[in-house]
Amino acid sequence: MTKDVMIRIKGLQYAEGQEADTTDLMLPGQYFERDDLNFVKYDEIMEEDGEKIRNLLKFNDRQFTVVRRGSMESTMTFEKGKNTGVFTGHPLEIWRSEPLPQDC
């Protein structure tokens, strides 16, 4: 069963020699479960060029994967108890929210 949800994405990105770049987005998406995994799908419009990026978050209690497709493509996997390159120490949180009103 798929549920309409509001997703809050908060991020902090560091680049050597530069100030930290923060992101805080609220976006509509869909949540569903399959094969003991949780999934969240949502679209993001890039501010720079207006291109749509399709995002998929896939997670359970041991692993979190972010898949981005569109003009920007990437796959990042974070595993509990493992260092993941430059992403070490950046907490990722999923906040489940109430379903969207029907008119959204």
Buried (B, 14 or more C-beta within 10 A) or exposed (E): EEBBBBBEBEEEEEEEEEEEEEEEEEBEBBBEEEEEEBBBBBEBEEEEEEEEBEBBBBBEEEEBBBBBEBEEEEEEBBEEEEEEEEEEEEEBEBEEBEEBEEEE
